[in-house]
Amino acid sequence: MLNICLVEDNKKLWDMLQQELLDEGYNCDRYTSVEHIDVSKSSRYHIFLLDIMLPGQDGISFAQTLREHSKVGIILLTAKSTLEDKEGWFDAWADDYITKPFKTKELFMRIDALAERLEPTHFFQINDVLIDWKNRLAKKAEQIIHLTPTEREVVGCLVRNRWLLCHRADLIEHVRGTDEMFGMNRSLDVAVANIRKKLWKDFIGTVPWMWYKLWVQE
């Protein structure tokens, strides 16, 4: 699970972003300035989301300070978009930026892409199943099991939220981002049934009717 440090002085955006990051399955600490952030311990985070215009030390200079202590990922949040601004951001060794206003789905895509560049994680082990995201397959008892892109998206959403219950509507909305027809004619029911056949019957639990959860052994 990714640990995110959100630094944003707009409290309305601050609250909304942290909640959506938590809902998406990330861990997220938040600050309105960099004043109380211990740079020497910044490596406990995977990615910093830094607003550029902050009270006190600005996001650009703090990004440069971070780079002196850590290889942590840095995504700048900004309302600016000129070429000169962008050159300055990368001079500060930022990894990426996103201009306000933005959709949180785009931010999640940028976070996941940066996390993959920083530390590729193609595999995930859950109970006795090893899932290979890159090649869209799973392995159980040395048997290779191929997952369709839709099945992989369903499993991926459940894995990311494996300690939570996932509502049917949220799963449909997540997968519809990659498959516009998903959700029609009970597509989720078909995908869940196929995953259960391929992996094991109780891999995905129904609690009841409208909620889904992976059964993870403690």
URHUBEL-V952652 format. One record per helix or strand of 3 or more residues. SS is the DSSP state (helix for helix, strand for strand). FROM is the first residue (numbers start at 1). TO is the last residue. Records with the same first field share a line. If there is no record, write none. Layout:
SS=FROM-TO + FROM-TO
//
This chain:
strand=3-7 + 27-31 + 47-51 + 73-78 + 96-99 + 123-126 + 129-132 + 137-140 + 143-146 + 204-206 + 211-214
helix=11-23 + 39-44 + 59-69 + 83-91 + 104-118 + 149-160 + 168-176 + 184-198
//
